[in-house]
Amino acid sequence: MNRNIALALVSACMAAGPAFADDITVDPQPFVSTLTRAQVMEELNQFRRSGVNPWADDYNQLAQFRSTSNRAEVRAEYLASRGEVEAFTGEDSGSAYISRMAAMSAHPAMRTIAQGE
């Protein structure tokens, strides 16, 4: 009984309407390469010799990364930005913080008012 209903449902869906393939979109501007075939092949060979494939599943983006800051500098920068991060992830998405910063940059007297809050 259930098979008959499923078969009828599938048949009805298939008969509901035919699907027509559309023509491909042809770009009116022809492609003009800026490199020669030899230059492209040289770039490909350089890529293969590098041994790094950014499309590989095991690609490590940070393998060649070297920091220019030490731990204390990074920690201080993080602590200094906590207020800004809190403002941008707050209920108003940082709009009050942005308007306060804009007012402070436009009117130097506002700096003392904003810092007093």
DRENVOLO-936729 format. One record per residue (C-alpha): residue number from 1; residue in one letter; chain; x, y, z. Coordinates in steps of 0.1 Angstrom, whole numbers. Each point is the difference from the previous one (the first is absolute). Layout:
BEGIN
<k = NUM	r = A	c = A	px = X	py = Y	pz = Z> $
...
END
This chain:
BEGIN
<k = 1	r = M	c = A	px = 0	py = 0	pz = 0> $
<k = 2	r = N	c = A	px = 27	py = 25	pz = 10> $
<k = 3	r = R	c = A	px = 21	py = -10	pz = -31> $
<k = 4	r = N	c = A	px = -29	py = 8	pz = -22> $
<k = 5	r = I	c = A	px = -5	py = 34	pz = 15> $
<k = 6	r = A	c = A	px = 37	py = 7	pz = -3> $
<k = 7	r = L	c = A	px = 1	py = -11	pz = -36> $
<k = 8	r = A	c = A	px = -30	py = 21	pz = -8> $
<k = 9	r = L	c = A	px = 16	py = 30	pz = 17> $
<k = 10	r = V	c = A	px = 33	py = -4	pz = -19> $
<k = 11	r = S	c = A	px = -19	py = -5	pz = -33> $
<k = 12	r = A	c = A	px = -21	py = 32	pz = 6> $
<k = 13	r = C	c = A	px = 32	py = 20	pz = 8> $
<k = 14	r = M	c = A	px = 17	py = -12	pz = -32> $
<k = 15	r = A	c = A	px = -30	py = 8	pz = -21> $
<k = 16	r = A	c = A	px = -6	py = 34	pz = 15> $
<k = 17	r = G	c = A	px = 21	py = 18	pz = -26> $
<k = 18	r = P	c = A	px = 29	py = -5	pz = -23> $
<k = 19	r = A	c = A	px = 33	py = 17	pz = 7> $
<k = 20	r = F	c = A	px = 16	py = 18	pz = -29> $
<k = 21	r = A	c = A	px = 37	py = 8	pz = -1> $
<k = 22	r = D	c = A	px = 9	py = 35	pz = -8> $
<k = 23	r = D	c = A	px = 27	py = 13	pz = -23> $
<k = 24	r = I	c = A	px = 33	py = 9	pz = 14> $
<k = 25	r = T	c = A	px = 7	py = 36	pz = 7> $
<k = 26	r = V	c = A	px = 26	py = 13	pz = -24> $
<k = 27	r = D	c = A	px = 22	py = 29	pz = 11> $
<k = 28	r = P	c = A	px = 1	py = 26	pz = -27> $
<k = 29	r = Q	c = A	px = 35	py = 11	pz = 10> $
<k = 30	r = P	c = A	px = 26	py = -25	pz = -13> $
<k = 31	r = F	c = A	px = 27	py = -10	pz = 25> $
<k = 32	r = V	c = A	px = 34	py = 15	pz = -7> $
<k = 33	r = S	c = A	px = 29	py = -14	pz = 20> $
<k = 34	r = T	c = A	px = 26	py = 23	pz = 13> $
<k = 35	r = L	c = A	px = 26	py = -28	pz = 3> $
<k = 36	r = T	c = A	px = 15	py = -23	pz = -25> $
<k = 37	r = R	c = A	px = -4	py = -37	pz = 2> $
<k = 38	r = A	c = A	px = 37	py = -3	pz = 11> $
<k = 39	r = Q	c = A	px = -6	py = 24	pz = 29> $
<k = 40	r = V	c = A	px = -31	py = -19	pz = 11> $
<k = 41	r = M	c = A	px = 19	py = -33	pz = -1> $
<k = 42	r = E	c = A	px = 29	py = 15	pz = 20> $
<k = 43	r = E	c = A	px = -24	py = 12	pz = 27> $
<k = 44	r = L	c = A	px = -16	py = -35	pz = 1> $
<k = 45	r = N	c = A	px = 34	py = -16	pz = 3> $
<k = 46	r = Q	c = A	px = 10	py = 24	pz = 28> $
<k = 47	r = F	c = A	px = -32	py = -9	pz = 18> $
<k = 48	r = R	c = A	px = 6	py = -37	pz = -3> $
<k = 49	r = R	c = A	px = 37	py = 4	pz = 12> $
<k = 50	r = S	c = A	px = -11	py = 20	pz = 30> $
<k = 51	r = G	c = A	px = -16	py = -31	pz = 16> $
<k = 52	r = V	c = A	px = -28	py = 20	pz = 15> $
<k = 53	r = N	c = A	px = -35	py = -6	pz = -12> $
<k = 54	r = P	c = A	px = -25	py = 25	pz = 16> $
<k = 55	r = W	c = A	px = -29	py = -22	pz = -12> $
<k = 56	r = A	c = A	px = 12	py = -31	pz = 17> $
<k = 57	r = D	c = A	px = -19	py = -14	pz = 30> $
<k = 58	r = D	c = A	px = 31	py = 1	pz = 22> $
<k = 59	r = Y	c = A	px = 11	py = 35	pz = -10> $
<k = 60	r = N	c = A	px = 14	py = 18	pz = 31> $
<k = 61	r = Q	c = A	px = -4	py = 38	pz = -5> $
<k = 62	r = L	c = A	px = 22	py = 8	pz = 30> $
<k = 63	r = A	c = A	px = 29	py = -22	pz = -9> $
<k = 64	r = Q	c = A	px = 21	py = 30	pz = -12> $
<k = 65	r = F	c = A	px = -14	py = 25	pz = 24> $
<k = 66	r = R	c = A	px = 24	py = 18	pz = 24> $
<k = 67	r = S	c = A	px = -13	py = 25	pz = 25> $
<k = 68	r = T	c = A	px = 17	py = 34	pz = 4> $
<k = 69	r = S	c = A	px = -16	py = 6	pz = 34> $
<k = 70	r = N	c = A	px = 9	py = -17	pz = 33> $
<k = 71	r = R	c = A	px = -26	py = -15	pz = 24> $
<k = 72	r = A	c = A	px = -1	py = 31	pz = 23> $
<k = 73	r = E	c = A	px = -7	py = 23	pz = -30> $
<k = 74	r = V	c = A	px = -28	py = -22	pz = -13> $
<k = 75	r = R	c = A	px = -15	py = -3	pz = 35> $
<k = 76	r = A	c = A	px = 1	py = 38	pz = 5> $
<k = 77	r = E	c = A	px = -16	py = 5	pz = -34> $
<k = 78	r = Y	c = A	px = -28	py = -25	pz = 8> $
<k = 79	r = L	c = A	px = -7	py = 17	pz = 34> $
<k = 80	r = A	c = A	px = -1	py = 34	pz = -16> $
<k = 81	r = S	c = A	px = -25	py = -11	pz = -27> $
<k = 82	r = R	c = A	px = -24	py = -17	pz = 24> $
<k = 83	r = G	c = A	px = -22	py = 31	pz = 4> $
<k = 84	r = E	c = A	px = -3	py = 4	pz = -38> $
<k = 85	r = V	c = A	px = -8	py = -37	pz = -5> $
<k = 86	r = E	c = A	px = -26	py = 1	pz = 27> $
<k = 87	r = A	c = A	px = -16	py = 31	pz = -17> $
<k = 88	r = F	c = A	px = -1	py = -16	pz = -34> $
<k = 89	r = T	c = A	px = -15	py = -33	pz = 13> $
<k = 90	r = G	c = A	px = -25	py = 18	pz = 22> $
<k = 91	r = E	c = A	px = -37	py = 5	pz = -5> $
<k = 92	r = D	c = A	px = 3	py = 30	pz = -24> $
<k = 93	r = S	c = A	px = 29	py = -16	pz = -20> $
<k = 94	r = G	c = A	px = 23	py = 29	pz = 9> $
<k = 95	r = S	c = A	px = -21	py = 29	pz = -14> $
<k = 96	r = A	c = A	px = 2	py = 19	pz = 33> $
<k = 97	r = Y	c = A	px = 38	py = -6	pz = 2> $
<k = 98	r = I	c = A	px = 5	py = 12	pz = -36> $
<k = 99	r = S	c = A	px = -20	py = 31	pz = 6> $
<k = 100	r = R	c = A	px = 19	py = 7	pz = 32> $
<k = 101	r = M	c = A	px = 33	py = -4	pz = -18> $
<k = 102	r = A	c = A	px = -11	py = 22	pz = -29> $
<k = 103	r = A	c = A	px = -10	py = 27	pz = 24> $
<k = 104	r = M	c = A	px = 33	py = -2	pz = 18> $
<k = 105	r = S	c = A	px = 19	py = 4	pz = -32> $
<k = 106	r = A	c = A	px = -21	py = 29	pz = -12> $
<k = 107	r = H	c = A	px = -1	py = 19	pz = 33> $
<k = 108	r = P	c = A	px = 31	py = -2	pz = 22> $
<k = 109	r = A	c = A	px = -20	py = 12	pz = 30> $
<k = 110	r = M	c = A	px = -21	py = -32	pz = -2> $
<k = 111	r = R	c = A	px = 30	py = -21	pz = 9> $
<k = 112	r = T	c = A	px = -2	py = 10	pz = 36> $
<k = 113	r = I	c = A	px = -37	py = -6	pz = 1> $
<k = 114	r = A	c = A	px = 3	py = -35	pz = -16> $
<k = 115	r = Q	c = A	px = 29	py = -9	pz = 22> $
<k = 116	r = G	c = A	px = -20	py = 10	pz = 31> $
<k = 117	r = E	c = A	px = -27	py = -26	pz = -7> $
END
